[in-house]
C-alpha cells in the first residue's frame, strides 16, 4: 500500500508469521480488511495509523 499521509512512500507489511515485525490481516463479513497491529513508520514521515475496515485511522502524534 501507499503511505496514506501523502508522502508517496510504498509500505510493505510483512504478513509472514515467522518474520518480525509481521501484521495480521482480518477480513470482515463485508469484504473489507483490517491490519493488526497499527502501522508505525520509524523513519521518514513517521506516520502512525490503524488500518480498520479498509480505512485509515490516524493515531495522534506523540
Ligand atoms: Zn508518509
PDB file of the backbone (N, CA, C, O) and the ligand in Angstrom, with CONECT records:
HET     ZN  A 101       1
ATOM      1  N   UNK A   1       0.841  -1.199   0.000  1.00  0.00           N
ATOM      2  CA  UNK A   1       0.000   0.000   0.000  1.00  0.00           C
ATOM      3  C   UNK A   1       0.877   1.250   0.000  1.00  0.00           C
ATOM      4  O   UNK A   1       2.051   1.212   0.367  1.00  0.00           O
ATOM      5  N   UNK A   2       0.279   2.337  -0.416  1.00  0.00           N
ATOM      6  CA  UNK A   2       0.985   3.616  -0.401  1.00  0.00           C
ATOM      7  C   UNK A   2       0.714   4.309   0.930  1.00  0.00           C
ATOM      8  O   UNK A   2      -0.402   4.258   1.446  1.00  0.00           O
ATOM      9  N   UNK A   3       1.716   4.942   1.470  1.00  0.00           N
ATOM     10  CA  UNK A   3       1.548   5.637   2.747  1.00  0.00           C
ATOM     11  C   UNK A   3       0.416   6.657   2.636  1.00  0.00           C
ATOM     12  O   UNK A   3       0.434   7.506   1.744  1.00  0.00           O
ATOM     13  N   UNK A   4      -0.563   6.581   3.528  1.00  0.00           N
ATOM     14  CA  UNK A   4      -1.751   7.442   3.425  1.00  0.00           C
ATOM     15  C   UNK A   4      -1.508   8.904   3.776  1.00  0.00           C
ATOM     16  O   UNK A   4      -2.403   9.729   3.592  1.00  0.00           O
ATOM     17  N   UNK A   5      -0.327   9.250   4.275  1.00  0.00           N
ATOM     18  CA  UNK A   5      -0.093  10.640   4.659  1.00  0.00           C
ATOM     19  C   UNK A   5       0.160  11.507   3.442  1.00  0.00           C
ATOM     20  O   UNK A   5       0.110  12.734   3.527  1.00  0.00           O
ATOM     21  N   UNK A   6       0.435  10.863   2.287  1.00  0.00           N
ATOM     22  CA  UNK A   6       0.673  11.641   1.090  1.00  0.00           C
ATOM     23  C   UNK A   6       2.125  11.741   0.704  1.00  0.00           C
ATOM     24  O   UNK A   6       2.458  12.400  -0.280  1.00  0.00           O
ATOM     25  N   UNK A   7       3.010  11.092   1.469  1.00  0.00           N
ATOM     26  CA  UNK A   7       4.435  11.178   1.144  1.00  0.00           C
ATOM     27  C   UNK A   7       4.815  10.250  -0.011  1.00  0.00           C
ATOM     28  O   UNK A   7       5.939  10.294  -0.510  1.00  0.00           O
ATOM     29  N   UNK A   8       3.869   9.415  -0.426  1.00  0.00           N
ATOM     30  CA  UNK A   8       4.041   8.527  -1.583  1.00  0.00           C
ATOM     31  C   UNK A   8       4.983   7.357  -1.335  1.00  0.00           C
ATOM     32  O   UNK A   8       5.300   6.618  -2.267  1.00  0.00           O
ATOM     33  N   UNK A   9       5.425   7.176  -0.126  1.00  0.00           N
ATOM     34  CA  UNK A   9       6.272   6.022   0.168  1.00  0.00           C
ATOM     35  C   UNK A   9       5.429   4.757   0.042  1.00  0.00           C
ATOM     36  O   UNK A   9       4.249   4.737   0.392  1.00  0.00           O
ATOM     37  N   UNK A  10       6.056   3.713  -0.462  1.00  0.00           N
ATOM     38  CA  UNK A  10       5.370   2.432  -0.561  1.00  0.00           C
ATOM     39  C   UNK A  10       5.670   1.639   0.699  1.00  0.00           C
ATOM     40  O   UNK A  10       6.831   1.409   1.036  1.00  0.00           O
ATOM     41  N   UNK A  11       4.628   1.227   1.386  1.00  0.00           N
ATOM     42  CA  UNK A  11       4.795   0.486   2.629  1.00  0.00           C
ATOM     43  C   UNK A  11       4.640  -1.004   2.361  1.00  0.00           C
ATOM     44  O   UNK A  11       3.711  -1.447   1.686  1.00  0.00           O
ATOM     45  N   UNK A  12       5.575  -1.754   2.909  1.00  0.00           N
ATOM     46  CA  UNK A  12       5.496  -3.211   2.771  1.00  0.00           C
ATOM     47  C   UNK A  12       5.221  -3.802   4.141  1.00  0.00           C
ATOM     48  O   UNK A  12       6.048  -3.725   5.050  1.00  0.00           O
ATOM     49  N   UNK A  13       4.061  -4.384   4.268  1.00  0.00           N
ATOM     50  CA  UNK A  13       3.718  -5.013   5.537  1.00  0.00           C
ATOM     51  C   UNK A  13       3.961  -6.509   5.422  1.00  0.00           C
ATOM     52  O   UNK A  13       3.340  -7.206   4.620  1.00  0.00           O
ATOM     53  N   UNK A  14       4.869  -6.970   6.237  1.00  0.00           N
ATOM     54  CA  UNK A  14       5.176  -8.393   6.228  1.00  0.00           C
ATOM     55  C   UNK A  14       4.037  -9.191   6.869  1.00  0.00           C
ATOM     56  O   UNK A  14       3.611  -8.891   7.984  1.00  0.00           O
ATOM     57  N   UNK A  15       3.561 -10.184   6.171  1.00  0.00           N
ATOM     58  CA  UNK A  15       2.448 -10.976   6.691  1.00  0.00           C
ATOM     59  C   UNK A  15       2.878 -12.384   7.070  1.00  0.00           C
ATOM     60  O   UNK A  15       2.044 -13.217   7.428  1.00  0.00           O
ATOM     61  N   UNK A  16       4.179 -12.651   6.992  1.00  0.00           N
ATOM     62  CA  UNK A  16       4.650 -13.985   7.344  1.00  0.00           C
ATOM     63  C   UNK A  16       4.861 -14.076   8.851  1.00  0.00           C
ATOM     64  O   UNK A  16       5.641 -13.311   9.418  1.00  0.00           O
ATOM     65  N   UNK A  17       4.178 -14.994   9.490  1.00  0.00           N
ATOM     66  CA  UNK A  17       4.229 -15.051  10.964  1.00  0.00           C
ATOM     67  C   UNK A  17       5.592 -15.408  11.517  1.00  0.00           C
ATOM     68  O   UNK A  17       5.841 -15.184  12.701  1.00  0.00           O
ATOM     69  N   UNK A  18       6.487 -15.956  10.706  1.00  0.00           N
ATOM     70  CA  UNK A  18       7.794 -16.324  11.240  1.00  0.00           C
ATOM     71  C   UNK A  18       8.838 -15.237  11.033  1.00  0.00           C
ATOM     72  O   UNK A  18      10.026 -15.457  11.267  1.00  0.00           O
ATOM     73  N   UNK A  19       8.393 -14.068  10.594  1.00  0.00           N
ATOM     74  CA  UNK A  19       9.303 -12.941  10.474  1.00  0.00           C
ATOM     75  C   UNK A  19       8.759 -11.782  11.284  1.00  0.00           C
ATOM     76  O   UNK A  19       7.546 -11.618  11.416  1.00  0.00           O
ATOM     77  N   UNK A  20       9.657 -10.985  11.823  1.00  0.00           N
ATOM     78  CA  UNK A  20       9.231  -9.840  12.639  1.00  0.00           C
ATOM     79  C   UNK A  20       9.713  -8.558  12.005  1.00  0.00           C
ATOM     80  O   UNK A  20      10.808  -8.549  11.443  1.00  0.00           O
ATOM     81  N   UNK A  21       8.953  -7.461  12.061  1.00  0.00           N
ATOM     82  CA  UNK A  21       7.573  -7.499  12.553  1.00  0.00           C
ATOM     83  C   UNK A  21       6.632  -8.054  11.497  1.00  0.00           C
ATOM     84  O   UNK A  21       6.943  -8.009  10.307  1.00  0.00           O
ATOM     85  N   UNK A  22       5.529  -8.558  11.899  1.00  0.00           N
ATOM     86  CA  UNK A  22       4.551  -9.037  10.943  1.00  0.00           C
ATOM     87  C   UNK A  22       3.169  -8.548  11.351  1.00  0.00           C
ATOM     88  O   UNK A  22       2.912  -8.269  12.522  1.00  0.00           O
ATOM     89  N   UNK A  23       2.303  -8.452  10.382  1.00  0.00           N
ATOM     90  CA  UNK A  23       0.953  -7.953  10.629  1.00  0.00           C
ATOM     91  C   UNK A  23      -0.066  -9.038  10.327  1.00  0.00           C
ATOM     92  O   UNK A  23       0.137  -9.908   9.481  1.00  0.00           O
ATOM     93  N   UNK A  24      -1.136  -8.951  11.033  1.00  0.00           N
ATOM     94  CA  UNK A  24      -2.206  -9.901  10.828  1.00  0.00           C
ATOM     95  C   UNK A  24      -3.332  -9.198  10.074  1.00  0.00           C
ATOM     96  O   UNK A  24      -3.747  -8.098  10.438  1.00  0.00           O
ATOM     97  N   UNK A  25      -3.808  -9.836   9.038  1.00  0.00           N
ATOM     98  CA  UNK A  25      -4.902  -9.261   8.264  1.00  0.00           C
ATOM     99  C   UNK A  25      -6.194  -9.947   8.666  1.00  0.00           C
ATOM    100  O   UNK A  25      -6.289 -11.174   8.684  1.00  0.00           O
ATOM    101  N   UNK A  26      -7.180  -9.134   8.985  1.00  0.00           N
ATOM    102  CA  UNK A  26      -8.503  -9.658   9.309  1.00  0.00           C
ATOM    103  C   UNK A  26      -9.449  -9.279   8.186  1.00  0.00           C
ATOM    104  O   UNK A  26      -9.518  -8.119   7.778  1.00  0.00           O
ATOM    105  N   UNK A  27     -10.171 -10.266   7.696  1.00  0.00           N
ATOM    106  CA  UNK A  27     -11.141  -9.976   6.643  1.00  0.00           C
ATOM    107  C   UNK A  27     -12.536 -10.002   7.256  1.00  0.00           C
ATOM    108  O   UNK A  27     -12.917 -10.956   7.934  1.00  0.00           O
ATOM    109  N   UNK A  28     -13.278  -8.946   7.005  1.00  0.00           N
ATOM    110  CA  UNK A  28     -14.599  -8.822   7.622  1.00  0.00           C
ATOM    111  C   UNK A  28     -15.693  -9.352   6.701  1.00  0.00           C
ATOM    112  O   UNK A  28     -15.481  -9.594   5.512  1.00  0.00           O
ATOM    113  N   UNK A  29     -16.862  -9.519   7.295  1.00  0.00           N
ATOM    114  CA  UNK A  29     -18.006 -10.044   6.545  1.00  0.00           C
ATOM    115  C   UNK A  29     -18.324  -9.194   5.319  1.00  0.00           C
ATOM    116  O   UNK A  29     -18.756  -9.716   4.291  1.00  0.00           O
ATOM    117  N   UNK A  30     -18.112  -7.904   5.427  1.00  0.00           N
ATOM    118  CA  UNK A  30     -18.457  -7.016   4.311  1.00  0.00           C
ATOM    119  C   UNK A  30     -17.356  -6.953   3.252  1.00  0.00           C
ATOM    120  O   UNK A  30     -17.458  -6.181   2.298  1.00  0.00           O
ATOM    121  N   UNK A  31     -16.297  -7.765   3.415  1.00  0.00           N
ATOM    122  CA  UNK A  31     -15.253  -7.811   2.409  1.00  0.00           C
ATOM    123  C   UNK A  31     -14.104  -6.858   2.658  1.00  0.00           C
ATOM    124  O   UNK A  31     -13.087  -6.928   1.968  1.00  0.00           O
ATOM    125  N   UNK A  32     -14.242  -5.970   3.625  1.00  0.00           N
ATOM    126  CA  UNK A  32     -13.157  -5.054   3.933  1.00  0.00           C
ATOM    127  C   UNK A  32     -12.106  -5.770   4.780  1.00  0.00           C
ATOM    128  O   UNK A  32     -12.353  -6.857   5.301  1.00  0.00           O
ATOM    129  N   UNK A  33     -10.951  -5.162   4.910  1.00  0.00           N
ATOM    130  CA  UNK A  33      -9.871  -5.762   5.684  1.00  0.00           C
ATOM    131  C   UNK A  33      -9.353  -4.796   6.740  1.00  0.00           C
ATOM    132  O   UNK A  33      -9.474  -3.577   6.616  1.00  0.00           O
ATOM    133  N   UNK A  34      -8.771  -5.381   7.781  1.00  0.00           N
ATOM    134  CA  UNK A  34      -8.123  -4.602   8.823  1.00  0.00           C
ATOM    135  C   UNK A  34      -6.741  -5.178   9.071  1.00  0.00           C
ATOM    136  O   UNK A  34      -6.500  -6.364   8.843  1.00  0.00           O
ATOM    137  N   UNK A  35      -5.841  -4.336   9.538  1.00  0.00           N
ATOM    138  CA  UNK A  35      -4.493  -4.771   9.876  1.00  0.00           C
ATOM    139  C   UNK A  35      -4.271  -4.650  11.376  1.00  0.00           C
ATOM    140  O   UNK A  35      -4.755  -3.718  12.018  1.00  0.00           O
ATOM    141  N   UNK A  36      -3.539  -5.597  11.913  1.00  0.00           N
ATOM    142  CA  UNK A  36      -3.165  -5.535  13.320  1.00  0.00           C
ATOM    143  C   UNK A  36      -1.714  -5.974  13.442  1.00  0.00           C
ATOM    144  O   UNK A  36      -1.370  -6.977  12.817  1.00  0.00           O
ATOM    145  N   UNK A  37      -0.852  -5.333  14.168  1.00  0.00           N
ATOM    146  CA  UNK A  37      -1.118  -4.104  14.926  1.00  0.00           C
ATOM    147  C   UNK A  37      -1.114  -2.867  14.036  1.00  0.00           C
ATOM    148  O   UNK A  37      -1.183  -2.977  12.812  1.00  0.00           O
ATOM    149  N   UNK A  38      -1.034  -1.710  14.641  1.00  0.00           N
ATOM    150  CA  UNK A  38      -1.009  -0.465  13.882  1.00  0.00           C
ATOM    151  C   UNK A  38       0.297  -0.363  13.088  1.00  0.00           C
ATOM    152  O   UNK A  38       1.288  -1.026  13.395  1.00  0.00           O
ATOM    153  N   UNK A  39       0.265   0.477  12.073  1.00  0.00           N
ATOM    154  CA  UNK A  39       1.454   0.713  11.251  1.00  0.00           C
ATOM    155  C   UNK A  39       2.144   1.966  11.763  1.00  0.00           C
ATOM    156  O   UNK A  39       1.535   3.032  11.854  1.00  0.00           O
ATOM    157  N   UNK A  40       3.406   1.828  12.092  1.00  0.00           N
ATOM    158  CA  UNK A  40       4.150   2.971  12.605  1.00  0.00           C
ATOM    159  C   UNK A  40       5.483   3.040  11.879  1.00  0.00           C
ATOM    160  O   UNK A  40       6.359   2.197  12.075  1.00  0.00           O
ATOM    161  N   UNK A  41       5.621   4.037  11.054  1.00  0.00           N
ATOM    162  CA  UNK A  41       6.875   4.200  10.325  1.00  0.00           C
ATOM    163  C   UNK A  41       7.892   4.856  11.245  1.00  0.00           C
ATOM    164  O   UNK A  41       7.657   5.936  11.787  1.00  0.00           O
ATOM    165  N   UNK A  42       9.010   4.194  11.408  1.00  0.00           N
ATOM    166  CA  UNK A  42      10.037   4.707  12.318  1.00  0.00           C
ATOM    167  C   UNK A  42      10.923   5.752  11.650  1.00  0.00           C
ATOM    168  O   UNK A  42      11.663   6.473  12.318  1.00  0.00           O
ATOM    169  N   UNK A  43      10.838   5.824  10.318  1.00  0.00           N
ATOM    170  CA  UNK A  43      11.675   6.801   9.637  1.00  0.00           C
ATOM    171  C   UNK A  43      10.826   7.609   8.664  1.00  0.00           C
ATOM    172  O   UNK A  43       9.638   7.345   8.477  1.00  0.00           O
ATOM    173  N   UNK A  44      11.452   8.580   8.063  1.00  0.00           N
ATOM    174  CA  UNK A  44      10.780   9.476   7.136  1.00  0.00           C
ATOM    175  C   UNK A  44       9.557  10.121   7.782  1.00  0.00           C
ATOM    176  O   UNK A  44       9.700  10.843   8.768  1.00  0.00           O
ATOM    177  N   UNK A  45       8.367   9.882   7.256  1.00  0.00           N
ATOM    178  CA  UNK A  45       7.215  10.676   7.697  1.00  0.00           C
ATOM    179  C   UNK A  45       6.707  10.303   9.080  1.00  0.00           C
ATOM    180  O   UNK A  45       5.908  11.043   9.654  1.00  0.00           O
ATOM    181  N   UNK A  46       7.147   9.173   9.634  1.00  0.00           N
ATOM    182  CA  UNK A  46       6.749   8.748  10.980  1.00  0.00           C
ATOM    183  C   UNK A  46       5.237   8.613  11.152  1.00  0.00           C
ATOM    184  O   UNK A  46       4.693   8.864  12.227  1.00  0.00           O
ATOM    185  N   UNK A  47       4.586   8.219  10.087  1.00  0.00           N
ATOM    186  CA  UNK A  47       3.146   8.030  10.179  1.00  0.00           C
ATOM    187  C   UNK A  47       2.819   6.900  11.146  1.00  0.00           C
ATOM    188  O   UNK A  47       3.518   5.888  11.204  1.00  0.00           O
ATOM    189  N   UNK A  48       1.772   7.088  11.881  1.00  0.00           N
ATOM    190  CA  UNK A  48       1.295   6.064  12.814  1.00  0.00           C
ATOM    191  C   UNK A  48      -0.215   5.983  12.662  1.00  0.00           C
ATOM    192  O   UNK A  48      -0.942   6.921  12.990  1.00  0.00           O
ATOM    193  N   UNK A  49      -0.665   4.860  12.167  1.00  0.00           N
ATOM    194  CA  UNK A  49      -2.096   4.759  11.900  1.00  0.00           C
ATOM    195  C   UNK A  49      -2.556   3.317  12.001  1.00  0.00           C
ATOM    196  O   UNK A  49      -1.763   2.378  11.926  1.00  0.00           O
ATOM    197  N   UNK A  50      -3.853   3.174  12.173  1.00  0.00           N
ATOM    198  CA  UNK A  50      -4.503   1.877  12.125  1.00  0.00           C
ATOM    199  C   UNK A  50      -5.197   1.763  10.781  1.00  0.00           C
ATOM    200  O   UNK A  50      -5.681   2.746  10.220  1.00  0.00           O
ATOM    201  N   UNK A  51      -5.230   0.549  10.286  1.00  0.00           N
ATOM    202  CA  UNK A  51      -5.979   0.294   9.070  1.00  0.00           C
ATOM    203  C   UNK A  51      -7.163  -0.578   9.485  1.00  0.00           C
ATOM    204  O   UNK A  51      -7.008  -1.760   9.790  1.00  0.00           O
ATOM    205  N   UNK A  52      -8.344   0.030   9.488  1.00  0.00           N
ATOM    206  CA  UNK A  52      -9.525  -0.628  10.010  1.00  0.00           C
ATOM    207  C   UNK A  52     -10.629  -0.641   8.970  1.00  0.00           C
ATOM    208  O   UNK A  52     -11.068   0.407   8.494  1.00  0.00           O
ATOM    209  N   UNK A  53     -11.072  -1.843   8.622  1.00  0.00           N
ATOM    210  CA  UNK A  53     -12.175  -1.993   7.669  1.00  0.00           C
ATOM    211  C   UNK A  53     -11.951  -1.161   6.416  1.00  0.00           C
ATOM    212  O   UNK A  53     -12.853  -0.469   5.946  1.00  0.00           O
ATOM    213  N   UNK A  54     -10.738  -1.238   5.884  1.00  0.00           N
ATOM    214  CA  UNK A  54     -10.430  -0.570   4.640  1.00  0.00           C
ATOM    215  C   UNK A  54     -10.194   0.923   4.768  1.00  0.00           C
ATOM    216  O   UNK A  54     -10.020   1.615   3.765  1.00  0.00           O
ATOM    217  N   UNK A  55     -10.186   1.425   6.002  1.00  0.00           N
ATOM    218  CA  UNK A  55      -9.998   2.857   6.193  1.00  0.00           C
ATOM    219  C   UNK A  55      -8.816   3.127   7.115  1.00  0.00           C
ATOM    220  O   UNK A  55      -8.508   2.337   8.008  1.00  0.00           O
ATOM    221  N   UNK A  56      -8.168   4.251   6.881  1.00  0.00           N
ATOM    222  CA  UNK A  56      -7.033   4.643   7.717  1.00  0.00           C
ATOM    223  C   UNK A  56      -7.528   5.430   8.899  1.00  0.00           C
ATOM    224  O   UNK A  56      -8.283   6.392   8.755  1.00  0.00           O
ATOM    225  N   UNK A  57      -7.096   5.012  10.076  1.00  0.00           N
ATOM    226  CA  UNK A  57      -7.436   5.733  11.295  1.00  0.00           C
ATOM    227  C   UNK A  57      -6.136   6.226  11.899  1.00  0.00           C
ATOM    228  O   UNK A  57      -5.317   5.428  12.355  1.00  0.00           O
ATOM    229  N   UNK A  58      -5.945   7.520  11.906  1.00  0.00           N
ATOM    230  CA  UNK A  58      -4.679   8.077  12.384  1.00  0.00           C
ATOM    231  C   UNK A  58      -4.568   8.010  13.892  1.00  0.00           C
ATOM    232  O   UNK A  58      -5.535   8.215  14.626  1.00  0.00           O
ATOM    233  N   UNK A  59      -3.348   7.716  14.330  1.00  0.00           N
ATOM    234  CA  UNK A  59      -3.032   7.856  15.743  1.00  0.00           C
ATOM    235  C   UNK A  59      -2.484   9.273  15.918  1.00  0.00           C
ATOM    236  O   UNK A  59      -1.833   9.818  15.027  1.00  0.00           O
ATOM    237  N   UNK A  60      -2.756   9.842  17.065  1.00  0.00           N
ATOM    238  CA  UNK A  60      -2.225  11.181  17.299  1.00  0.00           C
ATOM    239  C   UNK A  60      -0.712  11.121  17.439  1.00  0.00           C
ATOM    240  O   UNK A  60      -0.165  10.177  18.008  1.00  0.00           O
ATOM    241  N   UNK A  61      -0.053  12.128  16.918  1.00  0.00           N
ATOM    242  CA  UNK A  61       1.403  12.192  17.053  1.00  0.00           C
ATOM    243  C   UNK A  61       1.767  12.293  18.523  1.00  0.00           C
ATOM    244  O   UNK A  61       1.133  13.025  19.284  1.00  0.00           O
ATOM    245  N   UNK A  62       2.785  11.557  18.910  1.00  0.00           N
ATOM    246  CA  UNK A  62       3.180  11.540  20.314  1.00  0.00           C
ATOM    247  C   UNK A  62       3.773  12.891  20.712  1.00  0.00           C
ATOM    248  O   UNK A  62       4.168  13.078  21.863  1.00  0.00           O
TER     249      UNK A  62
HETATM  250 ZN    ZN A 101       4.007   9.014   4.822  1.00  0.00          ZN
END
